[in-house]
């Protein structure tokens, strides 16, 4: 009984840390926008904002180390997803994706295949050739040709 209670407490603490990291990452993004809006002649203000960003990144690093110590399996899972996202970003810079759909809370993200079941995903993107790239729920990148997929890409609002 104590073991499952300890596990639940660990999961709760890990979840709290992840929420805090998300909040700080959002704040870092706001600070970046602030930085870009500062006139170039206001060096002192720019340096102050850069220091804030650096401090927040250090805080994220320290929180990640807490997760690594508290829940090594979750930490490894985070690294897998980060690698997949970075690989996807690299692919996105090389391909022109015309449609990108990501999984949101309480929303489905799946790719319908002509043969076989739908593939659940965190993100799916379609390029100009109709070929699809997804990040699976396990953090793996998979590609599918247009001939293998039973759906058409959603058009972006700008289209």
Backbone bond lengths (Angstrom), bond angles and torsions (degrees), N, CA, C in turn:
res aa  C-N    CA-C-N  psi(-1)  N-CA   C-N-CA  omega(-1)  CA-C   N-CA-C  phi
1 X - - - 1.457 - - 1.533 110.58 -
2 X 1.316 116.76 -44.06 1.463 119.93 -179.70 1.516 110.93 -61.83
3 X 1.324 116.73 -35.38 1.460 120.94 -179.53 1.526 111.57 -63.04
4 X 1.344 117.22 -45.69 1.468 119.51 179.52 1.524 111.00 -69.20
5 X 1.316 116.93 -32.75 1.462 120.37 176.58 1.522 110.32 -67.18
6 X 1.347 116.45 -43.28 1.463 120.38 176.94 1.517 110.80 -61.31
7 X 1.332 116.17 -41.41 1.464 121.24 179.29 1.526 110.92 -63.28
8 X 1.312 117.19 -43.54 1.469 121.26 178.90 1.526 110.71 -63.77
9 X 1.329 116.49 -40.55 1.464 120.21 178.98 1.530 110.26 -66.14
10 X 1.346 115.94 -39.37 1.464 120.50 177.97 1.523 109.97 -63.14
11 X 1.343 116.42 -46.43 1.463 120.01 179.13 1.521 111.22 -61.19
12 X 1.320 117.18 -40.65 1.458 121.20 179.15 1.528 110.62 -65.24
13 X 1.321 117.20 -44.09 1.470 121.08 179.47 1.529 110.01 -65.18
14 X 1.341 116.53 -42.38 1.464 120.31 177.82 1.525 109.97 -61.20
15 X 1.316 116.07 -44.09 1.465 121.01 179.15 1.534 110.34 -60.58
16 X 1.313 117.00 -43.20 1.470 120.83 178.31 1.532 111.29 -62.00
17 X 1.321 116.27 -41.42 1.470 120.32 179.29 1.527 109.91 -65.08
18 X 1.337 116.91 -43.15 1.466 120.18 178.89 1.527 111.42 -61.92
19 X 1.333 116.59 -39.96 1.470 119.86 176.44 1.526 110.44 -62.35
20 X 1.316 116.70 -41.99 1.464 120.61 179.43 1.530 110.16 -63.75
21 X 1.335 116.99 -42.30 1.469 120.96 177.42 1.522 110.20 -60.08
22 X 1.333 117.40 -45.24 1.471 120.49 178.56 1.524 111.56 -59.27
23 X 1.314 116.40 -42.46 1.458 121.17 178.95 1.533 110.26 -62.62
24 X 1.328 116.86 -45.48 1.468 120.57 -179.04 1.527 110.35 -66.71
25 X 1.349 117.16 -39.86 1.466 119.67 177.75 1.524 111.19 -61.21
26 X 1.322 117.25 -39.22 1.472 120.65 176.91 1.523 109.71 -63.99
27 X 1.318 116.47 -40.13 1.459 120.89 178.22 1.530 110.94 -64.79
28 X 1.342 117.03 -39.12 1.469 121.08 177.33 1.534 109.40 -60.94
29 X 1.319 116.08 -42.75 1.463 119.67 179.55 1.536 110.87 -62.87
30 X 1.311 117.41 -40.23 1.471 121.10 176.40 1.527 109.76 -62.64
31 X 1.331 117.12 -44.15 1.467 120.81 179.76 1.533 111.00 -62.90
32 X 1.344 116.74 -35.48 1.472 119.80 176.22 1.524 110.58 -63.42
33 X 1.318 115.91 -41.85 1.470 119.64 178.15 1.531 110.27 -64.05
34 X 1.329 115.58 -40.24 1.465 120.04 176.65 1.527 109.22 -60.72
35 X 1.325 116.26 -45.38 1.462 121.30 -179.36 1.529 110.81 -57.38
36 X 1.325 116.86 -45.32 1.463 120.11 -179.49 1.521 112.87 -67.73
37 X 1.322 116.81 -21.60 1.467 119.69 -178.89 1.530 113.35 -89.55
38 X 1.328 116.87 -9.78 1.471 120.27 -178.79 1.527 108.81 -76.53
39 X 1.337 117.34 128.30 1.471 119.77 177.39 1.535 110.90 -58.20
40 X 1.321 116.15 142.83 1.465 121.55 -173.70 1.531 113.84 -62.28
41 X 1.319 117.63 -18.71 1.467 118.86 179.54 1.537 112.16 -83.93
42 X 1.331 117.52 -3.73 1.468 120.79 179.69 1.537 110.09 -101.19
43 X 1.326 113.98 66.21 1.469 121.76 -176.29 1.535 112.72 -57.93
44 X 1.323 116.16 -41.64 1.454 120.11 -177.85 1.533 111.02 -61.61
45 X 1.314 116.31 -43.68 1.461 121.39 178.95 1.533 110.61 -65.73
46 X 1.325 116.42 -38.19 1.463 120.93 177.85 1.531 110.00 -64.16
47 X 1.320 116.52 -45.10 1.462 120.42 179.96 1.527 111.36 -63.60
48 X 1.317 116.64 -39.09 1.465 121.27 178.27 1.537 109.62 -61.39
49 X 1.311 117.38 -44.95 1.467 121.80 -179.47 1.530 110.68 -66.68
50 X 1.320 117.02 -38.71 1.466 120.68 177.27 1.528 110.36 -63.26
51 X 1.323 116.61 -40.28 1.475 120.02 177.57 1.532 110.78 -63.87
52 X 1.323 116.99 -39.12 1.474 120.64 177.90 1.529 109.64 -62.21
53 X 1.326 116.46 -45.90 1.467 120.90 179.66 1.527 110.00 -60.95
54 X 1.321 117.19 -45.13 1.469 121.34 -179.67 1.532 110.73 -61.39
55 X 1.322 116.91 -42.21 1.470 120.69 -179.97 1.530 110.61 -64.61
56 X 1.314 116.66 -40.11 1.461 120.23 179.67 1.528 111.10 -68.57
57 X 1.334 116.67 -37.82 1.466 119.78 176.85 1.528 110.40 -65.17
58 X 1.311 116.94 -37.60 1.464 120.82 176.65 1.529 110.18 -64.71
59 X 1.314 116.47 -39.57 1.465 120.75 177.97 1.537 110.16 -63.49
60 X 1.318 117.09 -41.88 1.472 121.13 176.93 1.525 109.59 -61.38
61 X 1.319 116.59 -45.08 1.469 120.87 179.00 1.531 110.84 -57.63
62 X 1.315 116.86 -45.65 1.464 120.97 -179.54 1.526 111.86 -65.41
63 X 1.326 116.98 -38.02 1.461 120.18 177.72 1.530 110.73 -67.13
64 X 1.316 116.22 -37.70 1.470 120.04 177.06 1.530 110.60 -63.96
65 X 1.314 117.01 -37.78 1.462 120.31 176.80 1.534 110.78 -64.60
66 X 1.333 116.02 -35.11 1.467 120.27 175.26 1.519 110.32 -61.21
67 X 1.342 116.13 -44.46 1.467 120.21 178.81 1.529 109.71 -63.04
68 X 1.326 116.82 -42.23 1.465 120.82 -179.49 1.525 110.60 -57.52
69 X 1.328 116.12 -40.90 1.458 120.49 -179.46 1.528 111.33 -76.65
70 X 1.306 116.99 -41.14 1.461 122.68 -175.48 1.530 112.78 -74.17
71 X 1.339 115.88 -40.85 1.463 120.82 -173.83 1.536 109.84 -146.71
72 X 1.339 116.83 78.69 1.470 120.83 -175.75 1.531 113.68 -55.35
73 X 1.322 117.73 -35.67 1.469 120.40 -179.71 1.537 110.49 -65.72
74 X 1.310 116.74 -42.19 1.475 119.91 178.88 1.522 110.05 -67.04
75 X 1.311 116.41 -37.34 1.462 120.32 177.79 1.529 110.54 -61.19
76 X 1.329 117.26 -43.87 1.463 121.21 177.99 1.527 110.82 -63.33
77 X 1.319 116.04 -39.23 1.469 121.25 177.89 1.532 110.26 -61.81
78 X 1.305 116.80 -41.94 1.466 121.67 178.06 1.527 109.97 -60.77
79 X 1.332 116.33 -44.76 1.469 120.13 179.69 1.529 111.53 -61.70
80 X 1.325 116.80 -39.77 1.466 120.89 178.56 1.524 110.13 -61.21
81 X 1.329 117.23 -45.92 1.460 120.72 -179.89 1.527 111.86 -66.77
82 X 1.310 116.77 -38.79 1.465 119.41 177.78 1.526 111.04 -63.13
83 X 1.324 116.40 -41.88 1.472 119.88 177.32 1.521 110.61 -61.38
84 X 1.336 116.63 -42.80 1.467 120.39 179.37 1.524 111.23 -63.37
85 X 1.316 117.27 -42.85 1.468 120.71 179.40 1.522 110.55 -64.48
86 X 1.320 117.11 -42.48 1.469 120.08 178.27 1.523 111.60 -63.76
87 X 1.322 116.20 -40.87 1.470 120.39 177.24 1.528 110.16 -64.39
88 X 1.336 116.39 -40.66 1.459 120.20 178.53 1.534 110.54 -63.28
89 X 1.325 116.58 -43.43 1.469 119.97 178.34 1.524 110.96 -59.78
90 X 1.325 116.56 -40.34 1.462 121.24 177.66 1.527 109.60 -62.43
91 X 1.320 116.50 -45.35 1.465 120.87 178.57 1.530 110.68 -62.55
92 X 1.335 116.32 -40.97 1.469 120.86 -178.82 1.526 111.58 -64.36
93 X 1.326 116.57 -28.88 1.467 118.90 178.32 1.528 110.91 -75.67
94 X 1.320 116.69 -21.72 1.463 121.02 -179.96 1.528 112.77 -94.96
95 X 1.324 116.68 -30.58 1.465 122.20 179.66 1.520 108.29 -107.81
96 X 1.314 115.88 153.81 1.454 119.42 172.57 1.518 107.68 -99.35
97 X 1.322 116.96 98.81 1.455 119.81 176.12 1.518 108.45 -76.35
98 X 1.326 115.59 130.81 1.462 120.53 179.77 1.521 111.66 -93.76
99 X 1.319 116.43 -18.79 1.459 121.20 -179.20 1.517 108.37 -145.69
100 X 1.321 116.27 130.62 1.465 121.69 175.64 1.519 107.21 -132.76
101 X 1.330 115.57 126.56 1.468 121.43 179.42 1.514 106.68 -127.02
102 X 1.324 116.71 131.93 1.462 119.53 178.41 1.519 109.83 -121.25
103 X 1.309 114.64 155.08 1.460 121.44 179.57 1.524 108.46 -73.46
104 X 1.303 114.94 130.00 1.457 121.48 173.75 1.522 108.17 -113.01
105 X 1.312 116.43 165.91 1.457 120.76 179.22 1.529 108.62 -56.04
106 X 1.315 116.16 132.53 1.465 124.35 178.81 1.526 113.75 61.66
107 X 1.321 118.08 20.56 1.458 122.01 175.98 1.516 108.46 -125.42
108 X 1.315 115.39 147.62 1.448 120.48 -179.78 1.524 110.46 -88.36
109 X 1.313 115.51 146.83 1.457 122.25 169.07 1.519 104.71 -136.54
110 X 1.323 115.25 109.17 1.460 119.85 -179.77 1.521 108.35 -146.55
111 X 1.312 115.71 151.34 1.460 121.37 178.21 1.523 107.63 -108.02
112 X 1.338 115.46 121.97 1.460 121.09 -179.55 1.528 109.58 -83.64
113 X 1.327 115.06 122.31 1.461 120.91 179.65 1.527 109.76 -99.98
114 X 1.343 116.72 151.98 1.460 120.50 177.84 1.521 110.63 -66.93
115 X 1.316 116.66 -37.79 1.465 121.13 179.00 1.518 107.94 -121.36
116 X 1.308 116.31 119.38 1.450 120.11 178.51 1.517 112.01 105.41
117 X 1.323 114.93 175.21 1.469 119.81 -178.04 1.531 112.23 -74.75
118 X 1.321 114.85 165.69 1.460 120.03 172.94 1.524 108.75 -61.04
119 X 1.321 115.73 149.05 1.462 120.58 176.64 1.528 107.59 -104.36
120 X 1.338 115.76 114.09 1.466 120.63 177.83 1.521 108.92 -65.76
121 X 1.324 116.61 141.53 1.460 119.00 -177.63 1.521 111.37 -148.59
122 X 1.316 114.30 163.55 1.460 121.52 173.49 1.520 110.31 -89.52
123 X 1.351 114.93 -28.34 1.461 120.61 -176.91 1.522 107.91 -155.34
124 X 1.332 116.38 141.05 1.458 120.68 173.78 1.514 108.45 -136.27
125 X 1.327 115.14 142.44 1.465 120.15 -177.35 1.525 108.79 -140.78
126 X 1.323 114.72 141.91 1.461 121.19 -179.75 1.522 108.89 -118.71
127 X 1.341 116.45 133.97 1.464 119.78 179.29 1.529 110.84 -94.55
128 X 1.308 116.40 -179.14 1.461 122.36 -175.78 1.527 112.70 -62.29
129 X 1.327 117.67 -24.27 1.464 121.70 178.76 1.523 112.87 -84.73
130 X 1.329 116.17 -4.97 1.461 120.18 -177.78 1.516 113.14 87.56
131 X 1.332 116.97 5.51 1.459 121.29 177.48 1.532 109.34 -81.86
132 X 1.321 115.58 146.86 1.458 121.66 -174.08 1.528 111.75 -114.07
133 X 1.322 115.35 145.16 1.459 123.19 173.00 1.518 106.30 -128.62
134 X 1.332 116.44 133.59 1.465 120.08 179.44 1.526 110.33 -129.92
135 X 1.326 114.71 158.13 1.464 121.93 165.66 1.524 104.80 -109.25
136 X 1.333 116.31 118.66 1.460 121.23 -177.64 1.529 111.16 -72.97
137 X 1.312 114.72 170.75 1.460 121.04 178.11 1.533 111.17 -65.75
138 X 1.332 116.25 -17.09 1.470 121.50 178.30 1.523 111.86 -93.33
139 X 1.342 117.01 -1.97 1.464 120.41 178.22 1.519 113.84 88.05
140 X 1.320 117.13 21.71 1.459 120.36 177.95 1.525 109.79 -104.24
141 X 1.324 115.49 147.61 1.465 120.58 175.96 1.522 107.83 -94.77
142 X 1.327 115.05 130.85 1.457 120.86 177.18 1.520 108.26 -130.80
143 X 1.334 115.52 147.53 1.462 121.44 179.18 1.522 109.21 -121.11
144 X 1.337 115.23 145.36 1.456 122.26 -179.96 1.521 108.62 -135.91
145 X 1.324 116.33 136.66 1.466 120.00 177.68 1.530 109.21 -75.68
146 X 1.312 116.10 158.31 1.459 121.79 -179.68 1.525 110.71 -56.32
147 X 1.340 117.19 -35.06 1.467 121.49 -178.58 1.526 112.85 -65.74
148 X 1.347 117.37 -23.48 1.466 121.06 -176.84 1.529 113.27 -91.64
149 X 1.326 116.78 -9.23 1.464 120.93 -172.35 1.526 110.55 -106.04
150 X 1.340 115.76 136.18 1.462 121.72 -176.62 1.521 113.32 -97.88
151 X 1.314 117.60 19.13 1.470 119.06 179.32 1.523 110.10 -136.64
152 X 1.300 114.27 160.81 1.453 121.89 176.80 1.529 108.15 -104.94
153 X 1.319 117.48 150.52 1.467 119.38 -178.92 1.527 111.65 -67.28
154 X 1.333 114.41 148.37 1.458 119.95 172.98 1.515 107.84 -74.33
155 X 1.304 116.17 137.46 1.478 119.63 179.03 1.519 109.13 -79.04
156 X 1.323 114.39 142.14 1.460 119.80 176.97 1.521 109.48 -69.66
157 X 1.331 117.88 152.81 1.453 121.07 179.93 1.545 113.54 -57.53
158 X 1.354 117.25 -27.40 1.455 120.82 -177.98 1.526 111.43 -74.15
159 X 1.357 117.90 -20.30 1.456 122.19 -174.94 1.509 112.32 -68.93
